[in-house]
Amino acid sequence: MKRTLACILVLALMLSVFSSCTTEKAFEKEFLLVASFYPVYIFTLNIVDGIDEIAVECMAEQNVGCLHDYQILSKDARLISDADAFIINGAGMEEFLEDVYLSAENLKVIDSSKGVQLLENCGNEEHHEEEHHGHNHSVNSHIWMSVSNAIIQSENIADELASVYPQYKEKIEANKTDFVERLKALDNELKSEAEFLKGKNIITFHESFDYLAKEYSFNVIATVESHEGGEPSAKELAELTEIIKEQNVKVLFTEPDYKGSAATVLSNETGVEICTINPVIKGERVLTSYEDIMRENMSIILKAVS
């Protein structure tokens, strides 16, 4: 293990100045895995559950939100350099971190997006699929919002970790089997509940739910914020108002950290309800968090459009 006593002493001093998502307990473990942000963190926790020698930390902490809005801190760079492996969502989500993790010595980077079919960021136009061959600014990186994709991501993480840590392969494989079975059960459950949603039109405030919509056959006909996170102009608000009226949209779906004014403006203009759904970007350190949040989201969507 490459962490030395000197590093530990330096980090101990820095902790008195900077907040960090690395705990003292993590450094007592033999191996440190760092996940880039919350959904990948939860997947990784499930894969290494019960392996006492492995600590898992979340670079962006558990309640920061989506990495689209994240500014890397000095503590993040230190945490990544201390890690034995850095687990990323991939599909371009962590592109702003590449200089940091690619320059870290002896760091294993695990891209969980391998083999995932990506959707393009096409605004309000029709979405198309393409095979993932590396980072692409045009693709939608919120891949974990499809349970099928979450299964692929979890399998990728498990397979890579089993290769890196063959001494724990049996436990990792068992955890993968258990977690994938839970995710398959979740998928079947959501598919059954989502029968009512087929062909329904919704509007969201970010591209986070395009994969969920595709998986369960409803339509995100507009997103209010661009993928750069900007609020709509007056002209765009007028266009959205017309879409809401023409398509008989009943609800606008925002996210927990949304602080813009467009939702209120559109609600006042059209009378639509505003509901909040969580794109699994924040939560507790609980193994079932992904499943719990996805179930809650489906419940909220069903109630809102019924």
N, C-alpha and C positions, 0 to 999 in steps of 0.2 A: 504494500500500500504506500502510495507516494506522499501522503500527508506526513509531515514531520512535526516534531515537538515545537520547532521554531514557528511554523505556520500556526499551530494551535495557540501559542502565546501571543502572536501578533493579532490573530482574530479575537482572542479574548479581550485584548485592549481595545480593538475597534468596536466591539459590541457595546462598550460603554458610551460610544459616541453615535454610532449608527445602529438603527434597528435592522434586524436581519431575520430571515426565515430559517436560518440554521440554528439549531438548538445545541446545547452542550451534550445532550443525550445522543444527538446524531454523530458527534465526533467520538463517542465511546464505541461506536459500531466499527466493524472492520471495513465495510464498504459503504460509500455514499453515492446514492443515485439522486440526481436532480431532474425534476420535471419542469418544463418551461412554464406551464400554467395549469389551472385547475382541472380540466377534463382529463388531460394526460396524467396528471398527478393521481387522480382517482383510479384510472386504469392500472397504473403502475403499483399502487398500494395493493390492489387485488391480486396482481400477479406475484408479488413477493410476500404476501401475507404469511406470517408464521415463520419467516426466516430471520432469526434473531440477529444475525451478523450484518444484515443489510438495513441501512437507514434510507428513507425517502424524504426529500425535501422539495418544496415548491418554490421555484425562483420568484415568481410573481405573487407569492403568498396566496392564501385560499380565497380572499375576498377582494382582490384587486380588480378583476373584470377581464375583458377581452384584451389581448395583446395589441390589437390595432391602436389602442389609445395609451399604450404603455411606454414610459420613458425609462430606459435602462439606468440603473444606479450603480455606483461603485461597488456596493455590497453584492450586487448580482454578478458582476464580473469576478469578484473574489470567490463567490460560491461556486460558479461554474468551473473556475480553475481548480478548486478543491475537489470537485466531483470525480468519481471514477467513470461515471457514465452520465450523459446528458440526454434525456428523452424529450423529443420534440413532437409537436403535432405534425409539422411539415406542411406541404402544399402552399408554401410561401409565408405562412403565419409568422415564423421566426426569422425572416430574411434580414431584418434589422440587427439581429444578433450574430450574424455569420462571422463578422470580424472577430468577435469575442470567442465563440466556441471553436472556430477553426484554428485559432492561434494557440489554444490551450494544449499544453504538452500532454501526450499520452491519454487524451480524453476520448472515450468511445461515445460517438454520437449515434443515437437510435432514432431514425425517422419513421414514425408510426404510420405515415401516409402511403407507404409502398403498396402498390396494387389497387389503390382506391380510385374509382372513377370520379373525376372532378367535374364540377359545373362551372361554366364561365360566369363572370360578373358582367351581366349584360343589361344592367339597369332594369327597365320595365319591358325589355324585349324578351323574346323566347330564349330559354336557357338551353344550352347544348352540352353534351358530355364529351370529354376527351380523356385519353389515358394520361396518367401523371408521369411526366418525364423530367421532373425537376421543378424548380421554382418558376412561377409565372404570375406576373402582376395581374393578369386578366382573370385568374381563376378564383372561385369562391373557396376560401380556406376553412370554412366552418364545417368540416367534414364529419365531426363527431356527432352532429345533430341528426344523422342517420344512424339508427341502431345497427344496421348492417355494416356501416362503415366502422362503428365503434368495435364491432366484433373483429374486423380486419385489423384495426389499430392494436387491439389488445393481443391478438395473435402475433402480430409483428413484434411487439414489445417482449412478449414471452419468449418467442423463438430466438431473438437476439440475446436476451439475458441468459437463456439456457446455454447459448454458445459461449458467452463471456464467462459464465460461472457454472461450469459443468458439474461442480460439486453439489450444486443445488438443483440440477436439472429435473430430478424426479419430483421435487416439491413444486417447482415452477410449472411443470407440465400438468400436475394435478390441479394447481390453482387456475391455470388457463382453462382446463376442462370445466371446472366448476363455474368460473365466471362466464365463459361463453355459453354454457347451458342456461345460466340466469338471464343473459342478454337475449338469447333466442326465445326464452319464455316471455320476456318483456316485449319483444318484437311481435310475437303472436297475440299478446294481450292488446297492444296498441292497434294492430291491424284490425282486430275484431271491433274495438271501440270506434275506430276511424271510418267504418263503413259509411256512417252518416255524412262524413266530410267530403266524400268523393265529388269532385267537380265544384266544390264551394270556393268562393273567392275571398281572399283576405288581403289586408295591407299591413305591412310591418314597418318598423323604423330602422331596420338594418337588414343586411343580407343573411342574418344568422339562421333563418328558418327555411331557406330554400331547399336544403336537403331533407328536412322533415316533411315539407310539403310534397316533394317528389315521391318520397317513400310511401306516403299515405294518400296520394292521389288527390290532394287539393291544390289550389293555385295561389301563389303569391303574385298578385297582379300589379303591385307597385311597392316600392320601398321608398320611404320618405327621406332618409339620409342616404347620401352617396357612400360608397365604400371608403372614401376618405373621411367620412364623418361629418360633412358639412350640412348645415341646415338648408332647407329649400328656399329659393327666392320667391318673391311675391308671385311671379309668373308661374313657377312650379307649384306653388300652393293652389293657385287658381285651377291649374290642370288637374291636380289631385282631387280638388273639390268636385270637379266634373266627373272624374272617374268614380268617385264614391257614389255620386248620385246616379250615374248611368248604370253602374254595376250593382246597385242596391247593397253596398257594403254596410254592415251593421256595426262593425267594431274595428278599432285601430289597436294594434298590439305593439306596446313599447317594451323596453327592457328595464331591469332594476336600476341601472345607472343613468337612464335617460333624463336629461335636465333641460332639453330644448323647449321652445315655445310652440313649435309647429303642431304638436298634438292638440294642444288647447285651442289653437286657431282653427284647425280642421274640425274639431269637435263642436266648437261654437257655430261654425258655418254650416255644418251638415247634421248635427244632432247625434253623431255616432258616439258610441261608448268607447272609453279608453280602458284597456286591460293590460296588465303587466305579466309577461312570461319570461322565464329565466333560461337563456341559452346555455345553461350548465357552465357558466363562467365563474361562479362563486358558490361557496357552500362550506359545509363542515368536513372534518377529517373522518368520514364515515364510509365504509366500504360500499354501502348501497346508495350513496348519494346520487350517482348518475341515474340509477333506476328510479329513485324517489322523485327526482326533479322532472324527469321525462314523463312520469305518470301524472304529476301535478300539472305540467304544461298541457298535456292532452285533455285533462279534465277541464282546465280553464278555457281552452279553445272550443271544446264541445259545448260548454255552457254558453259561451259568448255568441256562437253562430247559430245556436238552436232557436 
